[in-house]
Amino acid sequence: MRWASAISREADTALALDALASALRFELPAGPDLVLGFATPQHSRAYTRLPRLVAERFPRAVFAGCSGQGVIGGREEIDGAPALALLAAELPGVALAAFHLRARDGPEPEDVAGWQARLGSSDPRTHVLVLCDPFSCEVEPALAGLDRAFPLGRKLGGLASGGRLPQSNALFAAAAFQHSGLAGVTLTGAIELDCVVAQGCRTIGEPMIVTRCDDNQILELDGRPALAVMRALYDALVAQDRKLFERALFVGIEMRDQRAYQAGDFLLRNVLAVDRDRGSVAVAARLERYQVVQLHLRDPAAAAADLARQLVRYRERQPAVPAGALLFPCLSRGAAFYGRPNHDSELVRAHLGPVPLAGFFANGEIGPVGPRTFLHGQTAVLALARAPDA
């Protein structure tokens, strides 16, 4: 198993691919079996041609990818400028298949045979790279179906970005371009995919129970009006945290029932609005009574510390350098968040060594916590590929 990554700032898509193909052939002279590609919106005029252009340069490779507001490859994270990144791999003993499901055209979550048929594998150990259009794909039911169909495999990926309107993002699967639905590639056989999920927020206050709610409206927390609870917490904060509260507040929703909670045990969702008449808070998720929630503040120091902590834990469990890696950070991360470019990818290499890496800044990040796969926010999801005996 061998992996290589490269990135180009060339605005002409064909010229960018020529440069990338030359770099990757030097690393993988036998030619890759898999190519994953991520393109910024400055390449949007070539989205329809991109799969064909890749196939001309890598005729035997399975290809998948998507658009990204920013993309990652080589040693760079490029946002707000033309960029095209490729990650390629020689994968002996691995069966690969690209797929695309049209918007709202996938099997029901309970239809195990249907999901396996649509993705072309019945092996429960199959890993799935999942790339979704945020405007059209019902992500969470799809992830539930994939978890049932492939319970022993990893499901990882993200929501395409770069487009601000429906049908303005790109999904690439095999020789086709799509602007909606769900796409990706399955990997079955002699490959392991490990996962690191690192959050970009820190907790404030204590975990609380939703005692009354209405769809996405939190009405009561611990038996008190939700808005009053939040106001009391705001009043108790220091000045710097009050500023974060006003512009970078998120509600964390428990991922699983447990006795004690700490940072990393919550799915982070945006606060959408407050209703002063009802004393309620609207969040970007449907809530259930007696769920545990905790407020979070987006904070670059906390994000950096959590990613470093997760990488240390991974290295302790798996000391070998991974063969290749995919990085899916949230759109809110990057140079503007940290105050300097290439933060997350440099941190990965600092802890794991010179692993070939590519990815994109996602509208939502897909990764497992325990046996279930979740759609995350404000996180960085890192997929690490290795041989089964590594």
N, C-alpha and C positions, 0 to 999 in steps of 0.2 A: 504494500500500500504506500503510494506516494502522492503528496499534495503540493500544489504551488498556487500562488496568488499574484495578481498584478493589477495596477490601476493606471488609467490614462486621463490627463486633463485635456486632451485633444477634443475640440468641439465637433469635428467631422467624424461621424460614427464609423465609417469604413476605415478611415486612417487610424482611428483609435483602436479598432479591432486588429488591424495589421500589426500595430506595435505590441498589443497584448498577446497576440498569437505568437509572435516572435519570441517574446519573453517566456511564455509558457512552454513552447517547444524546447527551449534551451533546458528548462527544468525537467520536462517530461518528454524526452525524445521519442518514446514509443507511441506517444499520442494519448490523450486522456479518454477515460470511459465516461466521465461525468464533467460537465461544465455548468457552473452556476453564475448567472450574470445579474448585475444591478446597475441601473442607469438613472442619471439625474434628468429632470424635466428639460434641460437644454438639448437632450437627444430625442425629444418627443416626436419630432418629424420623422425619425427613423424607427420608431417603435414597431411599426408594421413589418419593416424589413429586417429587424434585428435577429430574429430566429434564423432566417435564411442566411444572413451574413455569418452568423456563428457556425451554422452547419457547413458552409463552404470552407471554413478554416479548420473545423474539427469534425470531419465527416462521420466518424464512428461514435461520437460522444452523444449521450443523452443530455439535453439542455433544459434548464428551467431557470426562472428568475422573475424579477419585477422591477418597477420603478421605485425610486427613493428620493426624497428631498435632499438627502445627503447619502453618500455611499462610502464604503470602507474597503480598502484593498492595499496590498503591499504593506507599507508603513504609514499610510495616510488615511485620514478621515476628511473628505471633501464635501462641503455644504455650501450652497449658494453659488456654485460655479459648475461648468461642464465637467462631468466625470463619468467614467465607465469602469467598473471593477469586475474582474472575473476570478473565480476560484475553480481550479481544475484538479482532477484526481485520477490516478490509475488505481482501479479497484478490482484486482483479481479475486474471483470467488464471490463477487457481489452482483446480484441481479438488480437491475435498475429499470424503472419505468416512470416516465413523466405522465401527468394526468391533468385534466381540467374538468371541473364540474360547473355548469352554468348556475347563475344566481337562482337560489331557491329551487334548484332542480336535483338536490342531493337526496339520498335515501333518508328515511326517518332515523333518529338516533338509535332506536332499538333494532334496526334491520342490519344485523351483523353480516349476513350473506350479501346484502345489497352493497354495503360499503366495500367488502372484499372484492366483489365483482367489478365495481366501478374503478377501484385502484389496481386491480390485476394481481392481487396476492391474497392467499388464504393462510399465510404463515403468521401466527400471533406475535412473532418476534420482529416483524417488519417495522423499520423506522420510517417516519414520514416527515419530509420537509413540507411545511404548510405555508402557503402564501395566499393572502386573501385581499380582495378589494373591499375597503371599509364601507363603501356606499351601498353595496349590493349583497354582500355575503352575510348570512346568519351564522356568525362564527361559533358561538357557544354550543348550539345544537350539533354543528359539524364536529366539534372537538369531542363531544360526548359520544357521537357515533364512531369516530376513529379510536377512541379509548376502548370501546367495546369490541371493535373489529381486530385491533392489534394491541392487546393488553400488555404484552411483554416488550413492545417497542417504544421508542421515544417519538413524541410528536413535538416539533419545534419549528419556529418561524416567526412571521410577523405580518402585519397589515401594510399593504403597499402604501406609499406616500408620494408626495410631489404634485398630485392633482388636487385641486380645490373644489371641483365639481364632479358629479357623477359622470362616468365614462371618460375621465381624464387621467386615470391611473393605468398602468400597464401590468399585465401578467403574461409571462412567457412559459409555454409548456411544449416541449418537443419542437416541431416546426411551426407552431402557431402563436400568434399574438391575440390576447384577449383583453378586454377592458372591464370585465366584471366577473364575479364568481369566485371560485377557489381553485388554485393550481398548486403544483409542486412535483415532487418526485419521491418514489418509494425506494428504499434500500433494504435488500434482504440477503442475508448470508454472512460472509466473513467480515463483519464490521460491527463495532460497538460505538454508540453515540452517548456520551456523558453530557450532563447539563448543569450549568450554573445559572441561578436566577438571583440577581442582586437588585435591591430596591434603591430608589433615589430620594427617599424621604425618611424623616425621623418622627417618632411618635411624640405626642404631647398629651397630657392628662392620663387618664386610666381607661382600660377597656370598659365599655358600657353595653347594656342590653337594650335593644329596640323593644320597648314595651307597647308602642302603638305606631302603625305605619299605614300608608295608603299608596300602594304601587311603589313609586320611587320617592315618596314623601315620608321623611322621618317626622312623626308627630310627637313622640315622647321617647326620652332616654332615661332609663332607670326610674320611670314613673313621673318624670318632670318634663315640661314642654321643651322640645329639642332646642329651640332658639334661645331660651333662657339658659340652658346648660352651656351652650356655646358662648354666650355672652359672659357668663361667669368665668369660663376658662380663659377667654380673651383678656378679661380684666386682671387675671392673675399672672399674665405673661410679662416678660421683660420687654423693653421697647423694641429691640431688634426682632424678636419673635412676633410681636404685634404686626410689624410691617410684613413679615412672611405670611401671617394669618390672613392679611387683607388681600394678598395677591397669589399665594401659593399654598392654599389649604386644600386638603383632600380627606375624604372619608375612607378608612380602611374597613373592609368587610371580611369577616372570618372566612377562611377557605375550608375549614373543617372544625368540627366540634371538639373541644379539648378543655382541660381544667385550667390551664394557665396560658397566657398569650404574651408574645414578645414581638419585637420588630421582625418583619419577614413572614408573619403568620396571617397577613391580611392582603386582600386584593384592593388596590388603590383605585378609587373612582372620584371623578371631579365633583365638586360642589357646584350645582347649576344655578340655584336661586334660593332666596328665603322668602317666606310668606309671613309678614308681621302680624296679619290678622289671625292666622291659624297657629302662629308660633312654630311653624314647621320649616324644614330644610329639605330641598330637593337635591338628589344626587343622581349621577349617571348610572344607575343600576336599579333593578327591581329588588325590593327588600321584603323580608319575611319577619313576622313577629318572633321575638326572642333570639334573633341573631345578635352576635356580639360585634360591635364596631369600635373603632378608635380613631381619633383625629390624628392627621399627619401633616407635617410641613415639608415642602420640597426644599432640599438643602444640599448644595454641592459637596460640602465636607462630609455629610452623612452618606451621600451616594458613593464618594470615593472610598470611604472607610468600609462600607458594606461590600463593595466589589472586591477590595483587597482581602477582607476577611473570608469571603466565599472562595476566593482563589487559593488562599492559604489552606483552607479546609480541603479543597479538592486535591491540592498537591500532596497533602498528607495521606489521602486515601489512594492516590494514583501518582506515584513519583515519576513515571515515564513521561517524556515529552509527547504530547499528542501529535498525530500525523498532520492534522488540519483542523481548522476552526471556523465557525460561522458566528458572527456577532450581530445581534439585533438590539441596539439601544433605542430608547424612546426618543421621539422627535425633540423633547425638551432637554435632552442631554447634548453634549457637543461643546464647541468652543465658546458659545455665548453663555452656557451654563457654568463651565469650569473656569473661564477666563483664559484658556489656552487650547490649541487644537490637539487632536490625537490622544486625548486623555485616557479613554477606556481601553483602546487598542494597545497603547504603550504599557498600561498597567497589566494587561493580559500577558504581554511578552516579558515584562519584568518578573512575573511570578511563574510563568510556564515555559519560558524559553522562546526561541525563534520559530514559533509555529506559523505556517502559512495561514493567513486569515483574510476573510472578506465578509461583507454584509451591507446593511443599509439602516438608516434611521427610520424607525417604523411608527405607524399610527397606532399601534398596539402590539404588544410582544406576546408570543405564544411559547409556553414552556411548562414542564411538569413540576408539580409539587406533590411528593409522594406518588401514589398510583394514578392520580388524575392530572389532566392537562388543563391549563387555565389561560384565558386571555388576560394579560397583565397590563398595567399602565405605570408609567414613571420608572420602569425597570430597565436593566440590561440583561438579555438572555443570551447565553453563550453556549453553543453546541461544540463539543470536542470529539473528534473522530480518532479512533485507534483500532488496531487489529485486536481480535478477541483475546489473544494471548499476551498483549502488551500490558 
